[in-house]
Amino acid sequence: MDSKTLTFMVIMSTLGNALFVVSYYAVKFAPGVALDFSLIPAFIAGVYGGPWLGLLTGVFAGILPGVFFGPLGDGSWLGLISLPIGKALTGFTSGLLTKVVGLWNKQHSSLLAVPLVLISYIPECLFTIAYFVFLMPYFLGKSGLFWVWFVLAKAWGEIIVMSFLMGALVGNYGFTSFVGKYLSFKHSFIRKAEQ
């Protein structure tokens, strides 16, 4: 990883934690359930930088959510470990799907980014179910069965908003050019502008 990529990862991870704090204090649905937009930078890193950058950004962007929903919430040490893992899964999956689909070579990449981001959340969704249904009862002795459906409904609502945001970002020449200064990728409209 070169210095520009590392700088980008640090910026995105910091942004993820900042977005979490702002959204967490803006809207609390119930104790231990709050709005969380910390996945936006993991999506950006994954879609623009690939699976490994998405994974690393997800891990670091998940630190404050892990603290707030872990030791400061009902998740104890398990939440501190599990939330960054879940966000890393999403960052990795978004980067992997971007490569498999060849997003940057598609003419309508911004439209394709919306379902790509939605599908990218599925592994974390399954991990979240496992966390509440199996891991919490086994390691912490408390059932999360009641909360899992509420948390997932909230999470899918957030993911829908983030998917449209990512579609707008992918289709935005200015933002994509800015990210291109840190990462080595070429969107189809950047290649056309260079010709």
N, C-alpha and C positions, 0 to 999 in steps of 0.2 A: 504494500500500500504506500503510494507516494504521499508527499506532504500535502498536496492539494486535496487529495481524497480524504486524508486524515482530518484536515481542517473542515471539510464539508461534513464529515461524520460528527465531529464535535459540535458544529453549528446546529445540525439537525437534532442531535441528542439533547442539546441544551434547549432548543426550541420545543421539543417534545415535552420536557419536564416543565417548561414555562407554560405551555398550553394546558398541561394537566392542572397546574395550580390555579390558573385563571378559570378554567371550566369547572373545576372541583368546587371552588368557592362561589361560582356564579349560580349553579343549580345543584342542590342536593335533594334527591328524591326521598331518601330514607337513610337511617344510620348505616354507613358502609356502602351506600349506593349513590353515586354522583355522576354528573356529566364528565366525560373524559375524552378529550380530543388529542391525546398524546400520540395516537397512531398516525396522524397526518405526516410527520417527518419520517416515520418508518416506511410509509407508502412512497413518499418522495424519494427516499434513499433506495428503496427496492426497485421502483419503476425506472428511475434514472441511472442508478449505479449498479444494479444487479443483485442477485440473491444474497451474497455474503455481506455486502454493504448494508442491505436491508436488515439482515439478521443482527449485525453488530449495532446498528442504530436502534433497532427495536429493543435490544438488551439494555442499552444505556438510557433510552427514552422511557423505559419501564421502571427506572429506579424509584422516582418519587411516587408513582402509582403503587409500586410494591410496598413502600414505606407506609403510605396513607391507608391502603387497604389491608396491609399486613400487620405489623406491630402496632400501628396507631388505630387499626380497625379490628375486625373480627378474624382476620386471616393469620395472625401471629407470624412466626418465621416462615411458614409455608406460603403465605401471600407474598412475602418479600422475595422469595425465590420464584414463585410461579408466575407472577404478573410479567416480569421481564421475559420469561421463557415464552409466554403467550404472545407478547408483542414481537419477539424475535421470529416466531413462527410466521406471523403475518408479513413482516418485512421480507423474510426469505421467500415466502410463497409468491408475493407480488413481483419480486425480482425474477424468480424462476418462470412464472407465467409470461412476464414481459419478454423474456428471451425465447421461450417456446413459441409464442404467438408471433414474434417478430414485430412488436408494436411500433418500433421506430421506423420501420419500412412501410407501414400502412398509410394510405392517403388520409383516412379518417381516424387517425390514432386517438383523437380526443373522445370520439364516440365509443371506441373500443375500450378505452381506459375505464369507463364506468362499470361494465360487467366484470372486467378483469379485477378491479378492486373489490367488488362484491364477492367474487369467488375466492379471492385471496384470504378472506376472513374465515373461511370454512374450517381450516385446521385449528385456528385459535378457538373457534366456537366449540369444536369437539373437545379440545383441551379444557376449555372452561367448564363444560359439562362434567368431564372426568374429575376436575378439581373439586367441584361442589358435591358431586354424587359419590365419589370414591375416595379422593385424597383427604378432604377435610374430615370425614368420619373416621378414616383409618389413622391419620396422624394427629388430629386435634380432638377427636372424640366428640365432634359436633356435626350435626347434619346441615348441609347447605341446600337440601332438596327444595325447601320453600323459596329460597332466594334465587336459585339458578334460572328460573323462567323469567323472573322480573329483571335480572341482570342481562339475560340474553335479549329480551325485548328492547331494553334500553340500548344495548350494544349494537343491535342490528339497525336501530334508528340512527345512531351515530354513524355507522358504516355507510348507510344510504347517503347521508349528507356528505361524508368524506369522499364517496365515489364520484359524486357530481363535482365536488371541488377539484378532485384529481383530474377529471375530464377537462375542466376549465384550465387547469395548470398545464396539462400536457398540450393543449391546443393554443397556449399563450406563447407567442414568439419571444417576448421579453423575458419571461420567467425561464423558459427553456434555454435561451441563450445565456442567462445568468448561471444556471446550473452547469451548462456546457463549459464554462470557464474553469470549473472545479473538476469535472468528470470528463472522461474521454468517450463521448458518444456523439452520434450525429443524427438528429431528427431529420426526416425527409425535407421539411421546409428550411432547415439550416443548410442542408446540402444544396438545395435549389438557390438559396441566397448567395452561396459561395461561388456558384457557377457563373 
